[in-house]
């Protein structure tokens, strides 16, 4: 009987040890999940503030641009629309700007195109070629085709 009781106590101790190990494991997983949820909440809060204000600060290659989410999402299939659709995490720098690692030289033309589809009609050929490259990068297919048409008219392709 003492052997039986000792055996039961040993089994209970093993169960207790296994249970405590499982509780510790689940607790650690829970803490990781809580941390991930807090991070997601912060991201959503930042994005919500951007959406509510509508104004986004971009730092393109070191130059600051301010625009709206509406402008950036005008062309639904573009890279910029995807970035600011809310489906992707958008990282900001210490100043709160979204950094895009591109040459800023022609980004104002990109924004003006998104704002109303208008571009100056007398852009130099080198500017048009660079603009077409940027349009391709940002996946602004209509702009790329427009610039290609202008280049064709100028005898460049």
Secondary structure, DSSP 8 states (H G I E B T S, - for coil): -HHHHHHHHHHHHHHHHHHHHHHHHHHHHHHHHHHHHHHHHHHHHHHHHHHHH-EEEEEETTEEEEEEHHHHTSSTTSHHHHHTSSSS---B-TTS-EEE-S-GGGHHHHHHHHHHS---TT--HHHHHHHHHHHHHTT-HHHHHHHHHHHHHTT--
